[in-house]
Amino acid sequence: MHRDTHPGRDTTAGTTADPATEPATATTPATARLRDRWHATAASAGAPADRDPAPYADRLLAAWAEPQRRYHTTAHLADVLERIDVLAPHAADPAAVELAAWFHDAVYRPDRSENEERSAALAERALHELGVPGPRTAEVARLVRLTVTHDPAPGDTNGEVLCDADLAVLAGDPAAYAAYVAAVREEYGFVPEDSFRAGRAAVLRQLLDLPRLFRTPYGTAHWEARARRNLAAELADLADPVPPRGE
């Protein structure tokens, strides 16, 4: 989950490893299912039959499995894709939305601010090589860049589906939401506790101030109220002072 404000994020540009050059990750049942889905999505997106999508799946899955990740992992990718399945009837171009899900955190360093732009650039390069038609490639890159703010324009049904699928983690049950919060804190383990709490509280207030967290009819009906309860409860927890270590 992204907003344009992240606790403790370094807003200076920096270099990150290019997922296109990363080695393939080990095959597990979960990654095998993701690879199968990538092949199906690439075909439905218009990739020619003579282009092999397998190397792109391997490189993307390796990127999603990088060691600095705790929340933005292959499990998050799978969750977003599952939510897109639920929301797909709302999208104008479900194949573009699925491809955007694959690329939206393909470049991820929690201490950098250019992740979305680098992920979008990776999508443009990889999908061009794979032979996905230019207009759809451009739409995928636009959607990836939209995850900076999660603020699609009215009528942007593709953007609404991707953003709702990405933010649906906020509507988890108490155990799932607690696991999400803990994973985010691990990703920002380099940030001192006081700074993290202040930054995280600012993100939560920004979210709670939005008129709507979710834009699709399904998201509004099924996720909005629970997500707001989770955010409010976490914000209340952050307001409690942290006892000094040793007490």
N, C-alpha and C positions, 0 to 999 in steps of 0.2 A: 504494500500500500504506500502510495506516495502522495505528498502534497508539495507545494512549492517551498515549504518550510520543514526542515528536518532537524532534530535535536543534535547539535554538535557538528553538523556537516561543515566541511571545509568548502567554501564557495569559490576557491581559486581553481583554475583549470589544472589538470594533471594528466599524466599518462596512465592508461590502464592496459592490462593484457588484452589483446584482440582475440575474442572467442573463436574467430575463424582459423586461428593457428593452434588452438588448444587440442590436446589429444582426446580421443574418444573415452567416455566413461565406461565403467564395467556394466555388463548387461544384467539386469535384475528383472523380475516379472513386471515391476512398475515401469522401468525404462523401456522394456520391450513393448509394452502397450503404448507408451508415448511415441516410440519409433513408428509403430504401425499407424498411429493416428497422423503423425507428420506425413507419411507417405500418402495417405488418403487425402489429407488437406492440400498437399502440393498438387496432386492430380486435379482435385476439384477447383483449385485456384488457377489452373490453366498451364501448369508446367508441362512442357512437351514430354512425350513418352521416352524420348531418347536421352533425357537428362536424368541422371541418377540422383535422387534426393537423399540417399543414405548418408553421404559424407556431411551434408548440412545438418541432418538430425544428430549425428555423432558430435559434431562441433558445438551445436547448441546445447545438447545435454551435458557435455563437458563443462560448458560455461556455467550452466545452472547448478552444477555440483562443485563449484570452486570452494575452497576451504573457508573463505571469509564470510560465507553465507550461513545464516541460521534460520531466517524466515524466508528470504527470497531464493528458495530451493526448488528442486524438481517437484516436491510435494505441492508447493504454491502454484507452480505451472499447471500441474494436474488439476488442482482445485479450481483454478480460473477456467480451464477448458471445460470442466464439468458444469460450471455455472453458465458458461456460454451455451452449452447444450440446452439448458433450461430456458435461456433468454433468446435463443437464436431466431424464433419466429418474429421477433421485434426488429431484427437487423435487416438493412437493405442488402448487405453483402456479407453473409455469415463467413464465407471463406476468408475474406480480408480481415474480419475480426479475429478469427482463429489464428491467422498468421501473425497478427499484431500481438496476440497473447504470447506466442512463442518468442517474439523479439522484445517485448516491452521491458524486461529486466535482463536481457541477454548480456549486457554490460552493466555490472553492478559493483561499485565500491562505496561503502557507506560513508567514507570520508571525502567524497567528491560530489560535485554538483552537476556534472555534465553527463551523467549516466544515460538519461533519456535521449539526449541528442546523439550520443555515440551508439546507442542501441538502434535508433532510427537510421543512422548512416549505415550500420551493419546490415539492416534489413534491405535498404536500397541496393547495396552492393550484392548481397547474397541472392536476393530474389531476381535481380537482373541476370546474374550468372545462371540461375536455375531456369530462366526462361519464362517467368511469370509475367504476364502482360504489364506494360508500363503503367497504365492507369490504376490497376489494382496494386502494384508495387508502391505507387505514390500514396494511395489511400492507406496502405499498411503503415508507411512511415509517418503519415499525418496522425494516425491513431496512436502510434507509439509516443509521439511528441505530446499528445493530449494527456498522457498520464502524468505529466508534470503537475497539472492543476486538477484533473478529474472534473473539468467544467465544460462539458459539451454544449454547443449552441442548441437552441430549440430546433427540433426536427432532425438533429444529427443522430439518427437511430443507431448507426454503427458505433459512434462514440458513446452513446448511452449504454449499449450492451457491454462494451469493453470496460468502461468505468464502473458500472454496477457489478460486473463479475469480479473485478479487482478489489472493490471495496466490500464485497459480501462477507469477508472475514470479520468485519466489525459486528456482524449480526450472529456470531457463533454463540453456542450455549456457554455457560460460565466456564466450564473446563477448557473448551476450545479457545475462548477468548483469552483466558489466563495464559494458555500455552503460546498464543500469538504475542501477547505482551512480553512474555519472558524471552521469546526468540528475538523480538526487536531489541530488547535491552542487550542481549548478547551481541547482536550485530554492532551495537554502539558501545561495546565494552571499553573502548579507548576514551570515552567521554566521562569526566568526573560525575559523580552521582548528582550533585546539586545542579550542575549545568544540564545534565540529561533531563532531570525532573522539570526544570524550567522550560526547556525546549519542547519536551513532550507535552507539557500542559498547554503551551501556546498552540501546538498542532491540534490538540483536542478541542480547545476553545474555537479555533478556526472552523473545524468540522461542525461543531454544535451550532455555530452561528449561521451555517448555510440553511436556506429555506428548505432544501431537500437534499438529503444525502444520495438518494437513488432516483433515477429518472425514468426507468422502465416501469410499466404498470405492475409487473411481478415484483420488482425490487421494492417499490413503494408499499405494496400490500404485505409482503412477507418479511422484509428486512429492516425497514425504516425504524419502527418503534423499538425493536430489540437492539438495534445498533445504537440508538440514542441512549438507551438505558445503560449499555456497556460503556459507552464513552463517558457518560456522566459519573458512573461509578468509578471508573479509572481516574477521572479528574479529581474526584473527592479523595481517593487514596493518595494521589500525588500532593494534595494540599496538606496531608498529615506530615509533621516534621519527622525526619529520619533520625533515630537515636544514634549517637556516636558508637563506633565499633567498640566492642568489649562490654557494652551494657546489655 
